[in-house]
């Protein structure tokens, strides 16, 4: 799952700030979700 997110973020890197924000929030969200 994490690998897919990383690739997704890398492909969206063209969008710059928007993508970075989404990736950061997504990473934190996934981390908390996986912790449960």
CHARMM-style PDB file with segment names, atoms N, HN, CA, C and O in Angstrom:
ATOM      1  N   UNK     1       0.850  -1.196   0.000  1.00  0.00      PROA
ATOM      2  CA  UNK     1       0.000   0.000   0.000  1.00  0.00      PROA
ATOM      3  C   UNK     1       0.884   1.244   0.000  1.00  0.00      PROA
ATOM      4  O   UNK     1       0.656   2.180  -0.767  1.00  0.00      PROA
ATOM      5  N   UNK     2       1.880   1.244   0.855  1.00  0.00      PROA
ATOM      6  HN  UNK     2       2.066   0.484   1.478  1.00  0.00      PROA
ATOM      7  CA  UNK     2       2.760   2.409   0.965  1.00  0.00      PROA
ATOM      8  C   UNK     2       3.487   2.676  -0.361  1.00  0.00      PROA
ATOM      9  O   UNK     2       3.690   3.825  -0.754  1.00  0.00      PROA
ATOM     10  N   UNK     3       3.873   1.587  -1.038  1.00  0.00      PROA
ATOM     11  HN  UNK     3       3.708   0.654  -0.719  1.00  0.00      PROA
ATOM     12  CA  UNK     3       4.595   1.733  -2.309  1.00  0.00      PROA
ATOM     13  C   UNK     3       3.697   2.429  -3.335  1.00  0.00      PROA
ATOM     14  O   UNK     3       4.154   3.276  -4.102  1.00  0.00      PROA
ATOM     15  N   UNK     4       2.414   2.059  -3.336  1.00  0.00      PROA
ATOM     16  HN  UNK     4       2.042   1.371  -2.712  1.00  0.00      PROA
ATOM     17  CA  UNK     4       1.470   2.663  -4.280  1.00  0.00      PROA
ATOM     18  C   UNK     4       1.354   4.155  -4.003  1.00  0.00      PROA
ATOM     19  O   UNK     4       1.336   4.965  -4.930  1.00  0.00      PROA
ATOM     20  N   UNK     5       1.277   4.516  -2.732  1.00  0.00      PROA
ATOM     21  HN  UNK     5       1.292   3.858  -1.979  1.00  0.00      PROA
ATOM     22  CA  UNK     5       1.144   5.924  -2.354  1.00  0.00      PROA
ATOM     23  C   UNK     5       2.378   6.698  -2.794  1.00  0.00      PROA
ATOM     24  O   UNK     5       2.272   7.808  -3.314  1.00  0.00      PROA
ATOM     25  N   UNK     6       3.551   6.104  -2.582  1.00  0.00      PROA
ATOM     26  HN  UNK     6       3.637   5.202  -2.159  1.00  0.00      PROA
ATOM     27  CA  UNK     6       4.798   6.778  -2.962  1.00  0.00      PROA
ATOM     28  C   UNK     6       4.834   7.021  -4.462  1.00  0.00      PROA
ATOM     29  O   UNK     6       5.175   8.117  -4.910  1.00  0.00      PROA
ATOM     30  N   UNK     7       4.486   6.006  -5.236  1.00  0.00      PROA
ATOM     31  HN  UNK     7       4.209   5.116  -4.872  1.00  0.00      PROA
ATOM     32  CA  UNK     7       4.477   6.143  -6.698  1.00  0.00      PROA
ATOM     33  C   UNK     7       3.453   7.184  -7.106  1.00  0.00      PROA
ATOM     34  O   UNK     7       3.710   8.009  -7.984  1.00  0.00      PROA
ATOM     35  N   UNK     8       2.296   7.145  -6.471  1.00  0.00      PROA
ATOM     36  HN  UNK     8       2.088   6.475  -5.758  1.00  0.00      PROA
ATOM     37  CA  UNK     8       1.219   8.087  -6.781  1.00  0.00      PROA
ATOM     38  C   UNK     8       1.695   9.515  -6.531  1.00  0.00      PROA
ATOM     39  O   UNK     8       1.460  10.407  -7.346  1.00  0.00      PROA
ATOM     40  N   UNK     9       2.365   9.725  -5.397  1.00  0.00      PROA
ATOM     41  HN  UNK     9       2.556   9.001  -4.734  1.00  0.00      PROA
ATOM     42  CA  UNK     9       2.876  11.048  -5.050  1.00  0.00      PROA
ATOM     43  C   UNK     9       3.940  11.475  -6.047  1.00  0.00      PROA
ATOM     44  O   UNK     9       3.971  12.632  -6.466  1.00  0.00      PROA
ATOM     45  N   UNK    10       4.805  10.557  -6.428  1.00  0.00      PROA
ATOM     46  HN  UNK    10       4.779   9.617  -6.088  1.00  0.00      PROA
ATOM     47  CA  UNK    10       5.889  10.878  -7.355  1.00  0.00      PROA
ATOM     48  C   UNK    10       5.325  11.306  -8.702  1.00  0.00      PROA
ATOM     49  O   UNK    10       5.835  12.234  -9.330  1.00  0.00      PROA
ATOM     50  N   UNK    11       4.271  10.626  -9.143  1.00  0.00      PROA
ATOM     51  HN  UNK    11       3.856   9.872  -8.633  1.00  0.00      PROA
ATOM     52  CA  UNK    11       3.655  10.958 -10.432  1.00  0.00      PROA
ATOM     53  C   UNK    11       2.933  12.294 -10.348  1.00  0.00      PROA
ATOM     54  O   UNK    11       2.847  13.023 -11.336  1.00  0.00      PROA
ATOM     55  N   UNK    12       2.415  12.613  -9.166  1.00  0.00      PROA
ATOM     56  HN  UNK    12       2.485  12.021  -8.364  1.00  0.00      PROA
ATOM     57  CA  UNK    12       1.691  13.873  -8.988  1.00  0.00      PROA
ATOM     58  C   UNK    12       2.633  15.035  -8.699  1.00  0.00      PROA
ATOM     59  O   UNK    12       2.200  16.185  -8.616  1.00  0.00      PROA
ATOM     60  N   UNK    13       3.928  14.735  -8.546  1.00  0.00      PROA
ATOM     61  HN  UNK    13       4.279  13.801  -8.613  1.00  0.00      PROA
ATOM     62  CA  UNK    13       4.908  15.765  -8.199  1.00  0.00      PROA
ATOM     63  C   UNK    13       4.851  16.934  -9.173  1.00  0.00      PROA
ATOM     64  O   UNK    13       5.274  18.040  -8.838  1.00  0.00      PROA
ATOM     65  N   UNK    14       4.327  16.698 -10.385  1.00  0.00      PROA
ATOM     66  HN  UNK    14       3.983  15.799 -10.657  1.00  0.00      PROA
ATOM     67  CA  UNK    14       4.221  17.776 -11.371  1.00  0.00      PROA
ATOM     68  C   UNK    14       3.271  18.859 -10.866  1.00  0.00      PROA
ATOM     69  O   UNK    14       3.412  20.035 -11.204  1.00  0.00      PROA
ATOM     70  N   UNK    15       2.320  18.450 -10.069  1.00  0.00      PROA
ATOM     71  HN  UNK    15       2.205  17.495  -9.794  1.00  0.00      PROA
ATOM     72  CA  UNK    15       1.348  19.402  -9.532  1.00  0.00      PROA
ATOM     73  C   UNK    15       1.961  20.243  -8.415  1.00  0.00      PROA
ATOM     74  O   UNK    15       1.357  21.213  -7.956  1.00  0.00      PROA
ATOM     75  N   UNK    16       3.172  19.862  -7.978  1.00  0.00      PROA
ATOM     76  HN  UNK    16       3.662  19.074  -8.350  1.00  0.00      PROA
ATOM     77  CA  UNK    16       3.922  20.624  -6.969  1.00  0.00      PROA
ATOM     78  C   UNK    16       3.220  20.725  -5.631  1.00  0.00      PROA
ATOM     79  O   UNK    16       2.887  19.704  -5.029  1.00  0.00      PROA
ATOM     80  N   UNK    17       2.990  21.938  -5.155  1.00  0.00      PROA
ATOM     81  HN  UNK    17       3.261  22.767  -5.644  1.00  0.00      PROA
ATOM     82  CA  UNK    17       2.441  22.164  -3.809  1.00  0.00      PROA
ATOM     83  C   UNK    17       1.215  21.319  -3.501  1.00  0.00      PROA
ATOM     84  O   UNK    17       1.156  20.663  -2.461  1.00  0.00      PROA
ATOM     85  N   UNK    18       0.251  21.331  -4.385  1.00  0.00      PROA
ATOM     86  HN  UNK    18       0.298  21.864  -5.230  1.00  0.00      PROA
ATOM     87  CA  UNK    18      -0.976  20.563  -4.149  1.00  0.00      PROA
ATOM     88  C   UNK    18      -0.666  19.101  -3.876  1.00  0.00      PROA
ATOM     89  O   UNK    18      -1.179  18.509  -2.926  1.00  0.00      PROA
ATOM     90  N   UNK    19       0.191  18.519  -4.732  1.00  0.00      PROA
ATOM     91  HN  UNK    19       0.608  19.000  -5.503  1.00  0.00      PROA
ATOM     92  CA  UNK    19       0.546  17.105  -4.584  1.00  0.00      PROA
ATOM     93  C   UNK    19       1.282  16.871  -3.274  1.00  0.00      PROA
ATOM     94  O   UNK    19       1.006  15.906  -2.561  1.00  0.00      PROA
ATOM     95  N   UNK    20       2.225  17.765  -2.959  1.00  0.00      PROA
ATOM     96  HN  UNK    20       2.449  18.549  -3.538  1.00  0.00      PROA
ATOM     97  CA  UNK    20       3.015  17.613  -1.725  1.00  0.00      PROA
ATOM     98  C   UNK    20       2.089  17.602  -0.507  1.00  0.00      PROA
ATOM     99  O   UNK    20       2.239  16.774   0.391  1.00  0.00      PROA
ATOM    100  N   UNK    21       1.142  18.521  -0.490  1.00  0.00      PROA
ATOM    101  HN  UNK    21       1.020  19.194  -1.219  1.00  0.00      PROA
ATOM    102  CA  UNK    21       0.205  18.586   0.632  1.00  0.00      PROA
ATOM    103  C   UNK    21      -0.585  17.289   0.743  1.00  0.00      PROA
ATOM    104  O   UNK    21      -0.706  16.713   1.824  1.00  0.00      PROA
ATOM    105  N   UNK    22      -1.122  16.837  -0.389  1.00  0.00      PROA
ATOM    106  HN  UNK    22      -1.023  17.305  -1.267  1.00  0.00      PROA
ATOM    107  CA  UNK    22      -1.919  15.606  -0.394  1.00  0.00      PROA
ATOM    108  C   UNK    22      -1.081  14.424   0.073  1.00  0.00      PROA
ATOM    109  O   UNK    22      -1.546  13.579   0.838  1.00  0.00      PROA
ATOM    110  N   UNK    23       0.177  14.376  -0.405  1.00  0.00      PROA
ATOM    111  HN  UNK    23       0.555  15.062  -1.027  1.00  0.00      PROA
ATOM    112  CA  UNK    23       1.063  13.265  -0.035  1.00  0.00      PROA
ATOM    113  C   UNK    23       1.368  13.291   1.459  1.00  0.00      PROA
ATOM    114  O   UNK    23       1.327  12.257   2.125  1.00  0.00      PROA
ATOM    115  N   UNK    24       1.674  14.474   1.981  1.00  0.00      PROA
ATOM    116  HN  UNK    24       1.708  15.314   1.440  1.00  0.00      PROA
ATOM    117  CA  UNK    24       2.001  14.593   3.399  1.00  0.00      PROA
ATOM    118  C   UNK    24       0.811  14.170   4.254  1.00  0.00      PROA
ATOM    119  O   UNK    24       0.950  13.362   5.173  1.00  0.00      PROA
ATOM    120  N   UNK    25      -0.343  14.715   3.948  1.00  0.00      PROA
ATOM    121  HN  UNK    25      -0.457  15.371   3.202  1.00  0.00      PROA
ATOM    122  CA  UNK    25      -1.550  14.373   4.708  1.00  0.00      PROA
ATOM    123  C   UNK    25      -1.855  12.887   4.569  1.00  0.00      PROA
ATOM    124  O   UNK    25      -2.213  12.222   5.541  1.00  0.00      PROA
ATOM    125  N   UNK    26      -1.708  12.373   3.343  1.00  0.00      PROA
ATOM    126  HN  UNK    26      -1.418  12.914   2.553  1.00  0.00      PROA
ATOM    127  CA  UNK    26      -1.979  10.957   3.100  1.00  0.00      PROA
ATOM    128  C   UNK    26      -1.040  10.068   3.896  1.00  0.00      PROA
ATOM    129  O   UNK    26      -1.459   9.063   4.470  1.00  0.00      PROA
ATOM    130  N   UNK    27       0.234  10.443   3.929  1.00  0.00      PROA
ATOM    131  HN  UNK    27       0.575  11.260   3.463  1.00  0.00      PROA
ATOM    132  CA  UNK    27       1.222   9.636   4.658  1.00  0.00      PROA
ATOM    133  C   UNK    27       0.884   9.598   6.147  1.00  0.00      PROA
ATOM    134  O   UNK    27       0.895   8.535   6.768  1.00  0.00      PROA
ATOM    135  N   UNK    28       0.586  10.755   6.706  1.00  0.00      PROA
ATOM    136  HN  UNK    28       0.576  11.619   6.202  1.00  0.00      PROA
ATOM    137  CA  UNK    28       0.256  10.825   8.136  1.00  0.00      PROA
ATOM    138  C   UNK    28      -1.020  10.038   8.418  1.00  0.00      PROA
ATOM    139  O   UNK    28      -1.112   9.302   9.400  1.00  0.00      PROA
ATOM    140  N   UNK    29      -1.999  10.211   7.535  1.00  0.00      PROA
ATOM    141  HN  UNK    29      -1.924  10.810   6.738  1.00  0.00      PROA
ATOM    142  CA  UNK    29      -3.280   9.520   7.715  1.00  0.00      PROA
ATOM    143  C   UNK    29      -3.090   8.007   7.671  1.00  0.00      PROA
ATOM    144  O   UNK    29      -3.630   7.278   8.503  1.00  0.00      PROA
ATOM    145  N   UNK    30      -2.310   7.541   6.682  1.00  0.00      PROA
ATOM    146  HN  UNK    30      -1.871   8.133   6.006  1.00  0.00      PROA
ATOM    147  CA  UNK    30      -2.054   6.103   6.557  1.00  0.00      PROA
ATOM    148  C   UNK    30      -1.304   5.593   7.777  1.00  0.00      PROA
ATOM    149  O   UNK    30      -1.592   4.501   8.266  1.00  0.00      PROA
ATOM    150  N   UNK    31      -0.350   6.365   8.274  1.00  0.00      PROA
ATOM    151  HN  UNK    31      -0.116   7.252   7.877  1.00  0.00      PROA
ATOM    152  CA  UNK    31       0.446   5.937   9.434  1.00  0.00      PROA
ATOM    153  C   UNK    31      -0.470   5.736  10.639  1.00  0.00      PROA
ATOM    154  O   UNK    31      -0.362   4.730  11.341  1.00  0.00      PROA
ATOM    155  N   UNK    32      -1.367   6.685  10.881  1.00  0.00      PROA
ATOM    156  HN  UNK    32      -1.455   7.502  10.311  1.00  0.00      PROA
ATOM    157  CA  UNK    32      -2.275   6.574  12.015  1.00  0.00      PROA
ATOM    158  C   UNK    32      -3.235   5.415  11.807  1.00  0.00      PROA
ATOM    159  O   UNK    32      -3.564   4.692  12.748  1.00  0.00      PROA
ATOM    160  N   UNK    33      -3.685   5.241  10.559  1.00  0.00      PROA
ATOM    161  HN  UNK    33      -3.418   5.829   9.795  1.00  0.00      PROA
ATOM    162  CA  UNK    33      -4.639   4.179  10.253  1.00  0.00      PROA
ATOM    163  C   UNK    33      -4.001   2.811  10.444  1.00  0.00      PROA
ATOM    164  O   UNK    33      -4.639   1.891  10.955  1.00  0.00      PROA
ATOM    165  N   UNK    34      -2.740   2.677  10.033  1.00  0.00      PROA
ATOM    166  HN  UNK    34      -2.222   3.425   9.618  1.00  0.00      PROA
ATOM    167  CA  UNK    34      -2.036   1.396  10.162  1.00  0.00      PROA
ATOM    168  C   UNK    34      -1.692   1.113  11.627  1.00  0.00      PROA
ATOM    169  O   UNK    34      -1.585  -0.047  12.025  1.00  0.00      PROA
ATOM    170  N   UNK    35      -1.522   2.148  12.414  1.00  0.00      PROA
ATOM    171  HN  UNK    35      -1.610   3.090  12.091  1.00  0.00      PROA
ATOM    172  CA  UNK    35      -1.150   1.985  13.830  1.00  0.00      PROA
ATOM    173  C   UNK    35      -2.266   1.252  14.576  1.00  0.00      PROA
ATOM    174  O   UNK    35      -2.003   0.483  15.500  1.00  0.00      PROA
ATOM    175  N   UNK    36      -3.513   1.499  14.166  1.00  0.00      PROA
ATOM    176  HN  UNK    36      -3.727   2.124  13.415  1.00  0.00      PROA
ATOM    177  CA  UNK    36      -4.637   0.903  14.899  1.00  0.00      PROA
ATOM    178  C   UNK    36      -4.540  -0.582  14.866  1.00  0.00      PROA
ATOM    179  OT1 UNK    36      -5.393  -1.269  15.427  1.00  0.00      PROA
TER     180      UNK     36
END
